[in-house]
Amino acid sequence: MKVAVVGATGMVGEVMLQVLAERNFPVTELIPVASEKSVGKELQYKGNTYKVVGMQDAINMRPDIALFSAGGQTSLDWAPKFAEVGTTVIDNSSAWRMDPTKKLVVPEINASILTKEDKIIANPNCSTIQMVMVLAPLHQKYKIKRAIVSTYQSITGTGVKAVKQLENEYAGIQGEMAYKYPIHRNAIPQCDVFEENGYTKEEMKLVRETQKIIGDKTIAVTATAIRIPVVGGHSEAVNIEFENDFSISEIREILHHTAGVVVQDNTDTYTYPMPLYAQGKDDVFVGRIRRDESQANSLNMWIVADNLRKGAATNAIQIAEYLVANNLV
């Protein structure tokens, strides 16, 4: 099993290598790929040293799977070229997510839609993944009419430059800015660029991707995405209106039995999800589960996950694991 990691020197790429090793993915040959400026650099994987190669060299090596985390334009330019030589691309950028010819996959929810013919598979947005992990099983039972989400997103979603900005500001050092404003002691109500409707691209991803993954365009979603000075993961306050009534104990029971979801919900012991404790873990954590007393059949909850792991690297590798287990590669 030849596996290429495209964007291997980036923040998500590094986590992909870590997760591949942790999960003992059957890599017989690792091909770390990055931009021309990183070609020739060395990196470690399972005690061995590998040299970073360029795109065309990687294509010539005909990997079985290519895990992409190198930005949207890179994916648009290069994913089809990998696919042409028979490689199955799992792409972490937003490039292919809303392409009607491409599958958008969270394995616990909809991996069964994958076939051998799917040579470019889209990995959803980090904030979408953690939300749909909780929404999907509840939708099956109660049918979701509407979800209102406010996100509190880790700076790691922006990348190394943002982490450096926070560290510099914390230390009182002037440095390069990833954001237009300081992030230390601040909350910036903008994740990604603004679209014509006044929402950011990140907010609209939550709308469009949720409907595509769950497979129901009738689910109404509206979002506000906020960047906060946190490193461990993304948090979301989600309000859900169902068509059918529910009991809180049954909601907890459903989520308790959902693979990849951990319920942390005990107000007596002050137990609830926090990014500090989600960091480095693959699960999606949910708590503060309570009825919305202002609206019929409605619920409030708090969802947290490590955006670099389940929100990116782990989800992509779980897709790869499904492909291998079902002889699709």
LINVENFEN-V448250 format. One record per residue. N is the residue number from 1. PSI is psi in whole degrees, 0 to 359 (NA if undefined). Layout:
# LINVENFEN-V448250
n-><N;N>
psi-><PSI;PSI>
This chain:
# LINVENFEN-V448250
n-><1;2;3;4;5;6;7;8;9;10;11;12;13;14;15;16;17;18;19;20;21;22;23;24;25;26;27;28;29;30;31;32;33;34;35;36;37;38;39;40;41;42;43;44;45;46;47;48;49;50;51;52;53;54;55;56;57;58;59;60;61;62;63;64;65;66;67;68;69;70;71;72;73;74;75;76;77;78;79;80;81;82;83;84;85;86;87;88;89;90;91;92;93;94;95;96;97;98;99;100;101;102;103;104;105;106;107;108;109;110;111;112;113;114;115;116;117;118;119;120;121;122;123;124;125;126;127;128;129;130;131;132;133;134;135;136;137;138;139;140;141;142;143;144;145;146;147;148;149;150;151;152;153;154;155;156;157;158;159;160;161;162;163;164;165;166;167;168;169;170;171;172;173;174;175;176;177;178;179;180;181;182;183;184;185;186;187;188;189;190;191;192;193;194;195;196;197;198;199;200;201;202;203;204;205;206;207;208;209;210;211;212;213;214;215;216;217;218;219;220;221;222;223;224;225;226;227;228;229;230;231;232;233;234;235;236;237;238;239;240;241;242;243;244;245;246;247;248;249;250;251;252;253;254;255;256;257;258;259;260;261;262;263;264;265;266;267;268;269;270;271;272;273;274;275;276;277;278;279;280;281;282;283;284;285;286;287;288;289;290;291;292;293;294;295;296;297;298;299;300;301;302;303;304;305;306;307;308;309;310;311;312;313;314;315;316;317;318;319;320;321;322;323;324;325;326;327;328;329>
psi-><103;125;122;136;107;119;32;336;356;177;313;322;318;320;324;315;319;315;320;316;314;319;4;46;140;68;120;334;120;134;96;130;140;182;166;325;340;353;134;342;153;143;161;140;119;43;357;156;133;145;136;134;167;174;307;322;319;318;318;336;354;65;154;318;140;119;115;128;69;19;155;314;320;318;316;319;319;332;316;329;323;316;324;329;10;3;140;118;129;112;126;355;179;1;318;358;318;10;121;343;358;144;142;114;130;110;320;340;310;26;334;346;350;144;173;335;345;98;343;114;133;133;127;172;147;314;332;315;309;328;313;334;326;320;319;310;330;326;320;323;317;349;111;129;315;143;132;121;135;125;150;93;139;147;342;340;336;326;187;321;322;321;318;320;314;316;318;313;321;324;358;29;135;133;187;141;127;333;163;342;164;147;332;130;32;165;125;115;50;114;117;187;160;141;174;332;2;350;155;163;320;318;320;335;317;325;303;317;323;313;320;316;313;338;37;105;354;348;117;128;136;143;150;123;128;136;128;159;65;148;329;332;176;144;149;130;118;129;125;130;124;159;326;153;167;168;146;321;324;321;311;319;315;312;326;328;12;121;132;357;134;125;122;92;79;102;336;326;12;42;117;159;144;145;331;322;346;337;131;2;155;349;163;128;136;138;195;40;119;152;139;108;357;352;138;146;36;155;144;145;167;122;131;139;155;114;339;339;265;328;352;275;310;317;318;318;328;324;314;319;320;317;316;313;332;18;41;353;NA>
